[in-house]
Amino acid sequence: YGWMAQGILQGEPESYAPNGYPLFLALILSTVPATAIVPVIQSLNVIWATATVGLTYAIARTLDRQPVASLAAMIVAVYPHQINYTRFLLTEVPTTFLLMLSLYGILVSTRKASHLWSVGAGVAIGLALLLRTALAPVAAGIGLLATRMGSIRAVAVPYGIGLVVILGAHSLAVATGHLASSSNLHVNL
């Protein structure tokens, strides 16, 4: 990911994996010294992992009672991979956070009939897709959940708009040469 981020910063994008994480690393590298990148990303991973525990609680609380929500949050909080991956510069932690944020956004949007939460959920899953393209079926599944739980116009369409904005911006960046298309599509991504 690091050499892809450097390519983006140097205006010579080259892509072996999806562009989301290298783009994120390039953003961080443009604001902190290269020697600080690892502790900064590890700190962000801890924040995202902690927020994922909170989102797990909030999702479970929205769907069920307090004891189930507390149990779900405790399981995620002590899950070994959840803890272990915070030390690596990989996509797992931010992707999990964005996936949970998207799901929570859909649940809130159906309860409050809020277009803003639906658009936010679409943006979150769009960003997750830029990190891990294998989540495309999950994005469709959340869209189907949105359709099932709320009206198409009130929930699913704003979700789709948020998703299209992110994927459209990415496509535009590829078309203008600011990013490169992934040359490793369909391989464990």
C-alpha positions, 0 to 999 in steps of 0.5 A, spaced: 500 500 500 505 504 501 508 504 494 501 505 491 500 511 496 507 514 494 505 514 487 499 517 488 503 523 491 508 523 486 502 524 480 504 517 478 499 512 480 500 505 480 495 500 482 495 493 484 490 493 489 483 497 490 485 505 491 481 506 497 487 504 502 493 507 498 489 514 497 488 514 505 495 513 506 497 518 501 492 523 505 496 521 511 503 522 508 501 529 506 500 531 513 505 527 517 512 526 516 513 519 513 516 516 520 510 518 524 505 514 519 505 507 523 503 510 530 498 515 526 495 509 523 495 504 529 492 510 533 486 511 528 485 503 528 484 503 535 479 509 534 476 505 529 476 498 532 473 502 539 468 505 535 466 499 531 464 496 538 460 502 540 456 501 533 455 493 534 452 495 541 448 501 537 446 496 532 444 490 537 440 495 541 436 498 535 434 491 534 434 487 541 434 489 548 440 491 552 442 484 555 443 482 547 447 489 545 451 488 551 453 481 550 454 483 542 459 489 544 463 485 549 464 479 544 467 484 539 471 488 544 475 481 546 475 478 539 482 476 538 482 479 530 479 485 532 484 487 537 490 484 533 489 487 527 489 494 530 497 494 529 497 493 522 497 497 516 491 494 513 484 495 510 480 490 515 479 495 521 477 501 517 473 497 513 469 493 518 468 500 521 465 503 515 461 497 514 458 497 521 457 505 520 453 503 514 448 498 517 447 503 523 445 508 518 440 504 515 437 502 521 437 509 524 434 512 517 428 507 517 427 508 524 427 516 523 425 516 516 432 520 515 434 521 508 441 524 511 442 517 515 441 513 508 445 518 504 451 517 510 450 509 510 451 509 502 457 514 503 460 509 508 459 503 504 462 506 498 468 508 502 468 501 504 468 498 497 474 502 495 478 499 501 475 492 499 472 491 493 469 484 495 464 487 499 460 489 493 455 483 495 454 486 502 453 493 499 447 490 495 445 486 501 444 493 505 441 496 499 436 490 499 435 491 507 434 498 506 428 497 501 425 491 506 425 496 512 423 502 509 420 505 503 424 505 497 424 513 496 425 514 503 431 510 504 434 506 499 434 511 494 438 516 498 443 510 500 444 509 493 445 516 492 451 516 497 454 510 494 454 513 487 457 519 489 463 515 492 464 510 486 462 516 481 468 520 484 473 514 484 471 513 477 472 520 475 479 520 479 481 514 475 478 517 468 482 523 469 489 519 471 489 521 478 488 514 480 489 508 477 485 502 476 486 496 480 490 491 476 489 485 481 481 485 481 478 478 483 484 476 487 482 476 495 480 483 495 
